[in-house]
Amino acid sequence: MTADDPRPHSPSRRPRRLGALLLLTAALLGTALCGAASAHSTLTGSDPQDGAVVATAPQRVTLTFSEQVALGDDSIRVLEPSGKRADTGELQDLCSGSLVRYGVDLRDGLPKGTYTVAWRAVSADSHPISGAFSFSIGAPSATAVVLPEQRTGGGAVGVLYDAGRYASYAGFVVLLGGAAFVLACWPRGAGVRPVQRLVAYGWVTLTAATLALLLLRGPYTGSGELGDAFDAGVLQGVLATKTGAALTSRLLLAGAAALFVAVLFGPYARREGPGDRQDLVYGLGVGGTVVAAGLAGTWALSEHASTGVQPWLAMPLDVLHLLAVAGWLGGLAALLVALYRAPSIERAAVLRYSRLAFGAVLVLVGTGLYQSWRQVGSWTALTGTAYGRLLLAKVALIVVLLGAGWVSRRWTRRLAGTLPAEASTAPEASERPEASERPEASETAEPAVEGAASGPVHDPVRAAQLARQRAAVAVARERRVRDADPARAGLRRSVLAEASVVVVLLGVTTVLTATEPGRTQERADRAQAASATAVPDRPVDVSLPFDTGGPNGKGTVRLNLDPGRSGGNALRVAVDGPDGRPRDVAELKVSFTLDAQDIGPLPVPLDRDAPGRWTARSAQLPMPGDWRVRVTVRTSDIDQTTIDKNVKIG
């Protein structure tokens, strides 16, 4: 590169690089401050438990979760040792009150061996979760089941989806914050082209990222295959979910935001004085607030604020949190553009933004403290869980960031004091001092016009070279004037320090988003501890000899109650003759009575499966205790007997 080739300093390229840098910075900041960890649901228990060995095949497999989840008929799969499906494929909703439990019934006649349970679900905060465990019937065995290594929400689709989420946050921050800065702090900025480009970049980023999220949502929560993003059937399923509705609403609101931006940078920017703009200020203010709150609400209604503790309060506070982030960081991006491209920004505009940013930080602190309480829940979780310790590190970094922001605010005040009280309203080009007004202009201007003093240059190559030289000289003049202001240089250094802290904060926040929230982690640990110390389920086996007194009236009734505890049980009844072979009887009745609590008798309806064999899929015993099981056997029209026995139900 020669001195005659100043293309790297071309003014036409500088705004593009500046806009891209600001958009990236807003993405990092938006991720750090908007991307609070989501309260992912976790699997807190299962029946049978992971690694359990049961004597007989259970009636169904159930899963218990810490939070509400969304599942489909194929969300829980039970696979035989050979790899074949062992479940019926129909999801059973067993939720009751705060208990979140789902299950699938198993087929009859399952062979002994090790079974694999693979499951996937979507948390109420829209994040996919998945897992697998195994149990054995009779005794463990080798299994041919091979589960995919990629977990739901991972792989290339997961990376693209996360990138889309961060880009949508960045676009939201730049769009809303930039527009608010123009409307509330610097009305003259509506006519400044770099500011217009910044806000337009924000709108394009938000719209494109939202559309990408809508297409990627299906494979992100399902197959993980990128090709499914263009499957109409998958997209139709996404539109029926809460997240799909939120993304669709965000696209519609982005269309309304486009109209707002068109009016802001069109009719509003062309009005010359405050009085002429007054009729548009009210409409833009009210309309912009509604659109901004609606856009923020699409996150609050579909992610972590909509579930967990106090969602009725968390959702509106989350909207305020997002709006404050946009007002602070998006306004900061617009201010930086103004400082670089419009040196004569008014003193009042800078001071108005300073007050706006201070108010936004106060809102962020208040709403952030509440969100942290929702996710952590206790002092022990703050220091005793990985999430709590990461949150403490994040808080420390935010304190440092606020300190750097305070320094920037002081430089901003000094910078505003060095500006003229009344700024020119002329176009951007006219704001630059003429060469005759700058002492250094005579020295730097000579190379730009060398060879042209005697007349116009007819060589196109030489003319283009001179044009580039003049542009480079103009940029150099602007840079010298800008750098000569110590307040402006100090502001740039303090903002750079803020960005450096944000880079570290982003790393901590990225780890935090993948860490189980402290409140949920403590609840899951308590459930696992209770499960580990609880008495393991043991099927209850009862043998009752009988004699009805008639011909061939003798035999034995054998009952198997699995898992032998309060709640739902599978009951299997076998009637054998004196020779040990299955024997049919004319009638068989079974009931349970808890005499100590005066409960029962509770009859259990039986289904005949084979000669001498009956089953009951749902024998409900409401509480543990010493239950009396009563069996009535009738072998003929007149020969009948009733036998009973007490059994311990845990």
C-alpha positions as CSV (number, residue, x, y, z in Angstrom):
1,M,0.0,0.0,0.0
2,T,1.4,3.4,-1.1
3,A,0.8,6.8,0.2
4,D,-1.2,7.6,-2.9
5,D,-3.7,4.8,-2.0
6,P,-5.7,5.8,1.0
7,R,-8.5,3.3,0.4
8,P,-8.2,1.7,3.9
9,H,-9.2,5.1,5.3
10,S,-12.1,5.7,2.9
11,P,-14.9,7.5,4.6
12,S,-17.5,5.3,2.8
13,R,-16.1,2.2,4.4
14,R,-15.7,3.6,7.9
15,P,-19.4,3.9,8.8
16,R,-19.9,0.3,7.7
17,R,-17.1,-1.0,9.9
18,L,-18.3,1.2,12.7
19,G,-21.9,-0.1,12.4
20,A,-20.8,-3.7,12.3
21,L,-18.7,-3.2,15.4
22,L,-21.5,-1.5,17.3
23,L,-23.9,-4.2,16.3
24,L,-21.5,-6.9,17.6
25,T,-20.9,-5.0,20.8
26,A,-24.7,-4.7,21.3
27,A,-25.0,-8.4,20.7
28,L,-22.4,-9.2,23.4
29,L,-24.0,-6.7,25.9
30,G,-27.5,-7.9,25.1
31,T,-26.5,-11.5,25.7
32,A,-24.8,-10.6,29.0
33,L,-27.7,-8.6,30.4
34,C,-30.7,-10.2,28.6
35,G,-29.6,-13.7,28.5
36,A,-30.4,-14.7,32.1
37,A,-30.2,-18.4,32.7
38,S,-33.4,-20.2,31.9
39,A,-35.1,-22.4,34.5
40,H,-34.7,-25.6,32.6
41,S,-36.8,-28.5,33.9
42,T,-34.9,-31.6,35.1
43,L,-35.8,-35.2,35.6
44,T,-36.1,-35.7,39.3
45,G,-37.3,-39.3,39.4
46,S,-38.5,-42.3,37.5
47,D,-40.3,-45.6,38.1
48,P,-38.5,-47.9,37.8
49,Q,-35.4,-46.1,38.9
50,D,-32.3,-45.9,36.8
51,G,-30.4,-49.2,37.2
52,A,-33.2,-50.9,39.2
53,V,-33.8,-54.7,38.8
54,V,-37.5,-55.6,39.2
55,A,-38.8,-59.2,39.6
56,T,-41.7,-58.8,37.2
57,A,-42.4,-56.4,34.3
58,P,-44.0,-53.1,35.6
59,Q,-47.3,-51.9,34.3
60,R,-45.8,-48.7,33.0
61,V,-42.7,-46.5,33.1
62,T,-43.2,-43.0,34.7
63,L,-40.9,-39.9,34.7
64,T,-41.1,-37.0,37.2
65,F,-39.9,-33.5,36.3
66,S,-39.0,-30.5,38.4
67,E,-41.0,-28.1,36.2
68,Q,-43.8,-28.2,33.6
69,V,-42.8,-29.8,30.3
70,A,-44.4,-30.4,26.9
71,L,-44.2,-34.0,25.6
72,G,-45.7,-35.8,22.6
73,D,-46.8,-39.5,22.2
74,D,-43.3,-40.4,21.0
75,S,-41.5,-38.4,23.7
76,I,-40.9,-41.5,26.0
77,R,-39.6,-44.6,24.3
78,V,-39.0,-47.9,26.2
79,L,-36.8,-50.3,24.2
80,E,-36.3,-54.1,24.7
81,P,-32.9,-55.6,24.9
82,S,-33.3,-56.4,21.2
83,G,-34.1,-52.8,20.4
84,K,-37.8,-53.3,19.7
85,R,-40.4,-50.9,21.3
86,A,-41.7,-52.3,24.6
87,D,-44.2,-49.5,25.2
88,T,-47.7,-48.9,23.7
89,G,-46.6,-45.4,22.4
90,E,-49.5,-43.6,24.1
91,L,-48.4,-40.9,26.6
92,Q,-50.1,-40.9,30.0
93,D,-50.6,-37.6,31.8
94,L,-50.2,-38.4,35.5
95,C,-49.7,-34.8,36.7
96,S,-51.5,-33.9,40.0
97,G,-51.2,-30.4,41.6
98,S,-47.5,-29.4,41.6
99,L,-46.4,-33.0,40.7
100,V,-45.3,-33.2,37.1
101,R,-45.3,-36.8,36.0
102,Y,-45.8,-38.6,32.7
103,G,-45.6,-42.2,31.7
104,V,-46.2,-44.9,29.1
105,D,-47.8,-48.3,29.5
106,L,-45.8,-51.4,28.7
107,R,-46.9,-54.3,26.5
108,D,-47.7,-57.7,28.1
109,G,-45.4,-60.7,27.9
110,L,-42.1,-58.7,28.0
111,P,-38.9,-60.9,28.1
112,K,-36.4,-60.6,30.9
113,G,-33.4,-58.4,30.5
114,T,-32.2,-54.8,30.5
115,Y,-34.6,-52.2,29.0
116,T,-33.6,-48.7,27.9
117,V,-35.8,-45.6,28.4
118,A,-35.1,-42.7,26.1
119,W,-37.0,-39.4,26.6
120,R,-37.1,-35.9,25.3
121,A,-39.3,-32.9,26.3
122,V,-39.5,-29.1,26.0
123,S,-39.3,-27.1,29.3
124,A,-41.9,-24.5,29.9
125,D,-39.2,-21.9,29.3
126,S,-39.0,-23.2,25.6
127,H,-35.6,-25.0,26.0
128,P,-35.4,-28.7,24.9
129,I,-34.2,-31.4,27.4
130,S,-33.5,-35.1,26.9
131,G,-32.0,-38.1,28.5
132,A,-31.9,-41.9,28.9
133,F,-31.7,-44.5,31.6
134,S,-32.1,-48.3,32.0
135,F,-33.7,-50.9,34.2
136,S,-33.8,-54.7,34.2
137,I,-36.6,-57.2,34.5
138,G,-35.4,-60.4,36.3
139,A,-31.7,-59.9,35.7
140,P,-29.5,-57.5,33.8
141,S,-28.5,-58.5,30.3
142,A,-26.7,-57.3,27.2
143,T,-28.7,-54.9,25.1
144,A,-28.5,-54.0,21.4
145,V,-29.9,-50.5,21.9
146,V,-27.7,-47.7,20.4
147,L,-28.9,-44.2,21.3
148,P,-27.8,-41.2,19.3
149,E,-24.9,-39.3,20.9
150,Q,-26.3,-35.9,20.1
151,R,-28.6,-34.5,22.7
152,T,-31.7,-32.5,21.9
153,G,-30.8,-28.9,21.2
154,G,-27.2,-29.7,20.3
155,G,-25.1,-30.0,17.1
156,A,-25.1,-27.6,14.2
157,V,-28.8,-26.8,14.7
158,G,-28.2,-25.9,18.3
159,V,-25.3,-23.6,17.4
160,L,-27.3,-21.9,14.7
161,Y,-30.3,-21.5,17.0
162,D,-28.2,-20.0,19.8
163,A,-26.6,-17.6,17.3
164,G,-30.1,-16.6,16.2
165,R,-31.2,-15.9,19.8
166,Y,-28.2,-13.7,20.4
167,A,-28.7,-11.9,17.1
168,S,-32.4,-11.3,17.8
169,Y,-31.4,-9.7,21.2
170,A,-28.8,-7.5,19.5
171,G,-31.3,-6.4,16.8
172,F,-33.9,-5.6,19.4
173,V,-31.4,-3.6,21.5
174,V,-30.1,-1.5,18.5
175,L,-33.5,-1.0,16.9
176,L,-35.3,0.2,20.1
177,G,-32.4,1.9,21.7
178,G,-31.4,3.8,18.6
179,A,-35.0,4.9,17.9
180,A,-35.5,6.0,21.5
181,F,-32.2,8.0,21.5
182,V,-33.4,9.9,18.4
183,L,-36.9,10.5,19.6
184,A,-36.2,11.3,23.3
185,C,-32.6,12.7,23.2
186,W,-31.6,14.0,19.8
187,P,-34.5,14.8,17.4
188,R,-32.0,16.2,14.9
189,G,-30.4,12.8,14.7
190,A,-33.4,11.6,12.6
191,G,-31.8,13.2,9.6
192,V,-28.3,11.9,10.2
193,R,-27.6,9.1,7.8
194,P,-25.2,6.9,10.0
195,V,-27.8,6.9,12.7
196,Q,-30.5,5.9,10.2
197,R,-28.3,3.0,9.0
198,L,-27.7,1.8,12.6
199,V,-31.4,1.6,13.4
200,A,-32.1,0.0,10.0
201,Y,-29.4,-2.6,10.7
202,G,-31.0,-3.4,14.0
203,W,-34.4,-3.9,12.3
204,V,-32.9,-6.2,9.6
205,T,-31.0,-8.2,12.2
206,L,-34.1,-8.7,14.5
207,T,-36.4,-9.7,11.6
208,A,-33.9,-12.1,9.9
209,A,-33.0,-13.7,13.2
210,T,-36.6,-14.2,14.2
211,L,-37.4,-15.8,10.9
212,A,-34.4,-18.1,11.3
213,L,-35.5,-19.1,14.8
214,L,-39.0,-19.9,13.5
215,L,-37.5,-22.2,10.9
216,L,-35.0,-23.8,13.2
217,R,-37.4,-24.3,16.1
218,G,-38.6,-27.7,14.8
219,P,-35.3,-29.4,14.4
220,Y,-33.9,-27.7,17.5
221,T,-36.5,-29.4,19.8
222,G,-36.9,-32.5,17.6
223,S,-34.8,-34.4,15.2
224,G,-31.7,-32.1,15.2
225,E,-31.6,-32.4,11.4
226,L,-31.0,-29.1,9.6
227,G,-33.1,-30.3,6.6
228,D,-36.3,-30.3,8.8
229,A,-36.1,-26.5,9.0
230,F,-37.8,-26.4,5.6
231,D,-40.4,-29.2,6.3
232,A,-43.9,-27.7,6.1
233,G,-45.2,-30.3,8.5
234,V,-42.6,-29.5,11.1
235,L,-43.2,-25.8,10.8
236,Q,-46.9,-26.3,11.2
237,G,-46.2,-28.2,14.5
238,V,-44.0,-25.3,15.7
239,L,-46.7,-22.7,15.0
240,A,-49.0,-24.6,17.3
241,T,-46.6,-24.2,20.3
242,K,-46.2,-21.2,22.6
243,T,-42.8,-20.4,21.3
244,G,-44.0,-20.6,17.7
245,A,-46.8,-18.2,18.5
246,A,-44.3,-15.8,20.2
247,L,-42.0,-15.8,17.2
248,T,-44.8,-15.2,14.8
249,S,-46.0,-12.3,16.9
250,R,-42.5,-11.0,16.9
251,L,-42.4,-11.0,13.1
252,L,-45.7,-9.1,12.9
253,L,-44.5,-6.6,15.4
254,A,-41.3,-6.2,13.4
255,G,-43.5,-5.1,10.5
256,A,-45.2,-2.5,12.7
257,A,-41.7,-1.4,13.8
258,A,-40.7,-0.9,10.2
259,L,-43.6,1.6,9.8
260,F,-42.5,3.4,12.9
261,V,-38.9,3.7,11.6
262,A,-40.2,4.9,8.2
263,V,-42.1,7.7,9.8
264,L,-39.3,8.6,12.2
265,F,-36.7,8.9,9.4
266,G,-39.2,10.2,6.8
267,P,-41.8,12.8,7.7
268,Y,-40.4,13.4,11.2
269,A,-36.9,13.9,10.0
270,R,-38.0,16.3,7.2
271,R,-39.7,18.6,9.7
272,E,-37.4,21.6,10.4
273,G,-38.4,22.8,13.9
274,P,-39.6,21.3,17.2
275,G,-43.0,23.0,16.6
276,D,-43.4,21.3,13.2
277,R,-42.6,17.9,14.7
278,Q,-44.9,18.2,17.7
279,D,-47.9,16.6,16.0
280,L,-45.8,13.5,15.2
281,V,-44.0,13.2,18.6
282,Y,-47.0,12.0,20.5
283,G,-48.0,9.4,17.9
284,L,-44.5,8.1,17.6
285,G,-44.0,8.1,21.4
286,V,-47.2,6.2,22.1
287,G,-47.0,3.9,19.1
288,G,-43.3,3.2,19.6
289,T,-43.9,2.3,23.3
290,V,-46.6,-0.2,22.4
291,V,-44.5,-1.8,19.7
292,A,-41.5,-1.9,22.0
293,A,-43.4,-3.5,24.9
294,G,-45.0,-6.0,22.5
295,L,-41.6,-7.1,21.2
296,A,-40.2,-7.4,24.7
297,G,-43.3,-9.4,25.7
298,T,-42.6,-12.1,23.1
299,W,-39.6,-13.0,25.1
300,A,-41.3,-12.7,28.5
301,L,-44.3,-14.8,27.4
302,S,-42.3,-17.7,25.9
303,E,-39.2,-18.0,28.1
304,H,-38.2,-18.4,31.7
305,A,-40.3,-15.5,33.0
306,S,-43.5,-17.3,32.1
307,T,-42.7,-20.3,34.4
308,G,-41.5,-20.9,37.9
309,V,-42.2,-18.6,40.9
310,Q,-44.6,-15.7,40.5
311,P,-44.9,-15.6,36.7
312,W,-47.7,-12.9,37.0
313,L,-45.0,-10.5,38.4
314,A,-42.0,-11.9,36.6
315,M,-43.3,-11.3,33.1
316,P,-44.1,-7.6,33.3
317,L,-40.7,-7.0,35.1
318,D,-39.0,-9.0,32.4
319,V,-40.5,-6.6,29.8
320,L,-39.2,-3.6,31.8
321,H,-35.8,-5.3,32.0
322,L,-35.5,-5.8,28.3
323,L,-36.7,-2.2,27.6
324,A,-34.1,-0.8,30.0
325,V,-31.4,-2.8,28.3
326,A,-32.4,-1.5,24.9
327,G,-32.7,2.1,26.1
328,W,-29.2,2.0,27.7
329,L,-27.2,-0.1,25.3
330,G,-29.0,0.8,22.1
331,G,-28.8,4.5,23.0
332,L,-25.1,4.1,23.7
333,A,-24.6,2.7,20.2
334,A,-26.5,5.7,18.7
335,L,-24.4,8.1,20.8
336,L,-21.2,6.6,19.6
337,V,-22.3,6.9,16.0
338,A,-23.2,10.6,16.7
339,L,-19.8,11.2,18.3
340,Y,-18.0,9.7,15.4
341,R,-20.1,11.1,12.5
342,A,-21.7,14.3,13.9
343,P,-19.2,16.2,16.1
344,S,-21.7,19.0,16.7
345,I,-24.2,17.0,18.7
346,E,-26.0,19.4,21.1
347,R,-25.2,19.6,24.7
348,A,-28.8,19.0,25.7
349,A,-28.9,15.7,23.7
350,V,-25.9,14.3,25.5
351,L,-27.3,15.3,28.9
352,R,-30.7,13.8,28.1
353,Y,-29.1,10.5,27.2
354,S,-27.1,10.6,30.4
355,R,-30.2,10.9,32.4
356,L,-32.0,8.2,30.3
357,A,-29.1,5.8,30.8
358,F,-29.0,6.4,34.6
359,G,-32.7,5.6,34.9
360,A,-32.3,2.5,32.7
361,V,-29.5,1.2,35.0
362,L,-31.7,1.7,38.1
363,V,-34.5,-0.3,36.4
364,L,-31.9,-3.0,35.4
365,V,-30.6,-3.3,39.0
366,G,-34.1,-3.7,40.5
367,T,-35.4,-6.2,37.9
368,G,-32.1,-8.0,37.9
369,L,-32.2,-8.6,41.6
370,Y,-35.7,-9.9,41.4
371,Q,-34.8,-12.3,38.6
372,S,-31.7,-13.5,40.5
373,W,-34.0,-14.3,43.5
374,R,-36.3,-16.3,41.3
375,Q,-33.5,-18.4,39.9
376,V,-31.5,-18.9,43.2
377,G,-34.1,-18.8,45.9
378,S,-31.9,-19.2,49.0
379,W,-28.6,-18.1,50.4
380,T,-27.4,-21.7,50.5
381,A,-28.0,-22.1,46.8
382,L,-26.1,-18.8,46.2
383,T,-22.9,-20.4,47.6
384,G,-23.6,-24.1,47.4
385,T,-24.5,-24.5,43.7
386,A,-22.5,-23.9,40.6
387,Y,-25.2,-21.5,39.4
388,G,-25.0,-19.4,42.5
389,R,-21.2,-19.1,42.4
390,L,-21.3,-18.1,38.7
391,L,-24.0,-15.6,39.5
392,L,-21.7,-14.0,42.2
393,A,-18.9,-13.8,39.6
394,K,-21.4,-12.1,37.2
395,V,-22.5,-9.6,39.8
396,A,-18.9,-8.7,40.5
397,L,-18.3,-8.1,36.8
398,I,-21.4,-6.0,36.5
399,V,-20.2,-3.9,39.4
400,V,-17.0,-3.3,37.5
401,L,-19.0,-2.5,34.4
402,L,-21.1,0.0,36.3
403,G,-17.9,1.6,37.6
404,A,-16.6,2.0,34.0
405,G,-20.0,3.4,33.0
406,W,-19.7,6.0,35.8
407,V,-16.4,7.1,34.4
408,S,-17.9,7.3,31.0
409,R,-20.7,9.4,32.4
410,R,-18.2,11.9,33.8
411,W,-16.4,12.1,30.5
412,T,-19.8,12.6,28.8
413,R,-20.5,15.6,31.0
414,R,-17.1,17.1,30.2
415,L,-17.7,16.4,26.5
416,A,-21.0,18.1,26.6
417,G,-19.5,21.1,28.3
418,T,-17.0,21.6,25.5
419,L,-19.7,21.7,22.8
420,P,-21.5,24.9,21.7
421,A,-24.8,25.6,23.3
422,E,-26.5,25.9,19.9
423,A,-25.6,23.4,17.2
424,S,-25.9,23.9,13.5
425,T,-28.9,22.3,11.9
426,A,-27.1,22.2,8.5
427,P,-26.6,18.9,6.8
428,E,-23.8,16.7,7.9
429,A,-21.3,17.8,5.3
430,S,-21.7,21.5,6.2
431,E,-20.8,20.7,9.8
432,R,-17.2,20.1,8.9
433,P,-14.9,23.2,9.2
434,E,-13.6,24.5,5.9
435,A,-10.0,24.2,5.0
436,S,-9.4,27.9,5.4
437,E,-10.6,27.7,9.0
438,R,-8.0,25.1,10.0
439,P,-4.4,26.0,10.6
440,E,-3.2,22.7,9.3
441,A,-5.2,22.6,6.2
442,S,-2.7,24.5,4.0
443,E,0.0,21.9,4.7
444,T,-2.1,18.8,4.2
445,A,-4.1,20.1,1.3
446,E,-1.2,20.6,-1.1
447,P,-0.7,16.9,-2.1
448,A,-4.4,16.6,-2.8
449,V,-4.4,19.3,-5.5
450,E,-0.9,18.8,-6.9
451,G,-0.9,18.6,-10.6
452,A,-4.3,20.3,-10.8
453,A,-3.3,23.9,-10.2
454,S,-2.9,24.7,-14.0
455,G,-6.3,23.4,-14.8
456,P,-8.5,20.3,-14.8
457,V,-6.9,16.9,-14.9
458,H,-8.1,14.9,-18.0
459,D,-6.5,11.6,-17.0
460,P,-9.2,9.5,-15.3
461,V,-6.7,7.5,-13.3
462,R,-5.0,10.6,-12.0
463,A,-8.4,12.3,-11.3
464,A,-9.5,9.3,-9.3
465,Q,-6.2,9.3,-7.4
466,L,-6.7,13.0,-6.5
467,A,-10.2,12.3,-5.4
468,R,-9.0,9.6,-3.0
469,Q,-6.3,11.9,-1.7
470,R,-8.8,14.7,-1.0
471,A,-11.1,12.2,0.8
472,A,-8.1,11.0,2.9
473,V,-7.2,14.6,3.8
474,A,-10.8,15.3,4.9
475,V,-10.8,12.2,7.1
476,A,-7.4,13.1,8.6
477,R,-8.7,16.6,9.4
478,E,-11.7,15.3,11.1
479,R,-9.7,12.8,13.1
480,R,-7.3,15.6,14.3
481,V,-10.1,17.8,15.4
482,R,-11.8,14.9,17.2
483,D,-8.6,13.7,18.9
484,A,-7.7,17.2,19.9
485,D,-10.7,17.1,22.4
486,P,-9.4,15.3,25.6
487,A,-12.9,14.7,26.8
488,R,-13.8,12.8,23.6
489,A,-10.6,10.7,23.8
490,G,-11.3,9.9,27.5
491,L,-14.8,8.9,26.6
492,R,-13.6,6.5,24.0
493,R,-11.1,4.9,26.4
494,S,-13.7,4.4,29.1
495,V,-16.1,2.8,26.6
496,L,-13.3,0.5,25.5
497,A,-12.8,-0.5,29.1
498,E,-16.5,-1.2,29.4
499,A,-16.3,-3.4,26.3
500,S,-13.4,-5.3,27.7
501,V,-15.3,-6.1,30.9
502,V,-18.3,-7.2,28.8
503,V,-16.1,-9.8,26.9
504,V,-15.3,-11.5,30.3
505,L,-18.9,-11.1,31.4
506,L,-20.1,-12.7,28.2
507,G,-18.0,-15.8,29.0
508,V,-19.4,-16.1,32.5
509,T,-23.0,-15.6,31.2
510,T,-22.5,-18.2,28.5
511,V,-21.5,-20.8,31.1
512,L,-24.3,-19.6,33.3
513,T,-27.0,-20.2,30.7
514,A,-26.0,-23.8,30.5
515,T,-26.0,-24.3,34.3
516,E,-29.0,-25.5,36.2
517,P,-30.5,-22.7,38.3
518,G,-29.8,-22.9,42.0
519,R,-33.5,-23.1,43.0
520,T,-34.1,-26.0,40.6
521,Q,-30.8,-27.7,41.4
522,E,-31.5,-27.7,45.2
523,R,-35.0,-29.1,44.6
524,A,-33.6,-31.9,42.3
525,D,-30.9,-32.7,44.9
526,R,-33.5,-33.0,47.7
527,A,-35.7,-35.3,45.5
528,Q,-32.7,-37.5,44.6
529,A,-31.6,-37.7,48.3
530,A,-35.1,-38.7,49.3
531,S,-35.2,-41.3,46.6
532,A,-31.8,-42.7,47.7
533,T,-32.8,-43.0,51.4
534,A,-36.3,-44.3,50.7
535,V,-37.1,-47.9,51.1
536,P,-36.9,-49.5,47.7
537,D,-40.2,-50.7,46.2
538,R,-40.7,-54.5,46.6
539,P,-43.6,-56.3,45.0
540,V,-45.9,-58.0,47.5
541,D,-46.6,-61.7,46.9
542,V,-49.4,-63.4,48.8
543,S,-50.5,-67.1,48.6
544,L,-54.0,-68.0,50.0
545,P,-55.1,-71.6,50.0
546,F,-58.9,-72.1,49.6
547,D,-61.5,-74.8,49.9
548,T,-65.1,-74.1,48.7
549,G,-66.3,-77.4,50.1
550,G,-67.6,-78.7,46.8
551,P,-66.2,-81.1,44.2
552,N,-62.8,-79.9,43.1
553,G,-63.1,-77.0,45.5
554,K,-59.5,-76.9,46.7
555,G,-56.7,-74.8,45.3
556,T,-54.4,-71.8,45.9
557,V,-54.8,-68.1,45.0
558,R,-51.5,-66.3,44.4
559,L,-51.5,-62.5,44.2
560,N,-48.6,-60.2,43.0
561,L,-48.9,-56.5,43.8
562,D,-46.3,-54.4,42.0
563,P,-44.6,-52.1,43.1
564,G,-46.3,-52.8,46.4
565,R,-46.7,-49.2,47.7
566,S,-49.3,-46.5,48.0
567,G,-50.7,-45.2,44.8
568,G,-51.2,-47.1,41.6
569,N,-50.2,-50.8,41.5
570,A,-50.5,-53.6,39.0
571,L,-52.2,-56.7,40.4
572,R,-51.7,-60.2,39.0
573,V,-53.8,-63.0,40.3
574,A,-53.2,-66.7,39.6
575,V,-55.5,-69.6,40.6
576,D,-53.9,-73.1,40.7
577,G,-55.4,-76.4,41.5
578,P,-53.9,-79.0,43.9
579,D,-51.7,-80.3,41.1
580,G,-50.2,-76.8,40.6
581,R,-51.8,-76.3,37.2
582,P,-53.8,-73.2,36.3
583,R,-57.5,-73.6,37.1
584,D,-60.5,-71.6,36.1
585,V,-63.1,-70.7,38.6
586,A,-66.7,-69.4,38.1
587,E,-66.0,-66.1,39.9
588,L,-63.1,-64.3,41.5
589,K,-63.2,-61.0,43.5
590,V,-60.4,-59.1,45.2
591,S,-60.7,-56.1,47.6
592,F,-58.4,-54.2,50.0
593,T,-59.3,-52.7,53.4
594,L,-57.3,-50.5,55.7
595,D,-59.0,-51.2,59.0
596,A,-56.9,-48.7,61.0
597,Q,-58.1,-45.8,59.0
598,D,-61.6,-47.2,58.2
599,I,-60.9,-47.2,54.5
600,G,-62.5,-49.8,52.3
601,P,-63.3,-52.3,51.2
602,L,-61.9,-51.1,47.8
603,P,-62.8,-53.6,45.1
604,V,-60.4,-54.2,42.3
605,P,-61.9,-55.0,38.9
606,L,-60.1,-57.9,37.3
607,D,-59.6,-58.8,33.6
608,R,-59.2,-62.5,32.6
609,D,-56.1,-63.0,30.5
610,A,-55.9,-66.8,30.3
611,P,-57.4,-69.8,32.1
612,G,-56.7,-69.2,35.8
613,R,-55.0,-65.9,35.2
614,W,-56.3,-62.4,35.9
615,T,-54.8,-58.9,36.0
616,A,-55.8,-55.4,37.2
617,R,-53.9,-52.5,35.6
618,S,-54.8,-50.0,38.3
619,A,-55.1,-51.1,41.9
620,Q,-55.2,-47.8,43.8
621,L,-54.1,-47.8,47.4
622,P,-54.4,-44.3,48.7
623,M,-52.0,-44.5,51.7
624,P,-49.4,-46.9,53.2
625,G,-50.3,-49.2,56.1
626,D,-51.4,-52.8,57.0
627,W,-54.0,-53.6,54.4
628,R,-56.3,-56.6,54.5
629,V,-56.6,-58.3,51.2
630,R,-59.8,-60.3,50.8
631,V,-60.4,-62.8,48.0
632,T,-63.7,-64.4,47.2
633,V,-63.6,-67.6,45.1
634,R,-66.7,-69.4,43.7
635,T,-66.1,-72.7,42.0
636,S,-69.8,-73.5,41.2
637,D,-73.2,-72.0,41.5
638,I,-73.3,-72.8,45.2
639,D,-69.7,-73.4,46.3
640,Q,-68.0,-70.3,47.4
641,T,-65.5,-69.2,50.1
642,T,-63.8,-65.9,51.2
643,I,-60.2,-65.8,52.5
644,D,-58.1,-62.8,53.6
645,K,-54.7,-61.9,54.8
646,N,-53.0,-58.7,56.1
647,V,-50.1,-57.3,54.0
648,K,-47.7,-54.4,54.6
649,I,-47.9,-51.7,51.9
650,G,-45.1,-49.1,52.0
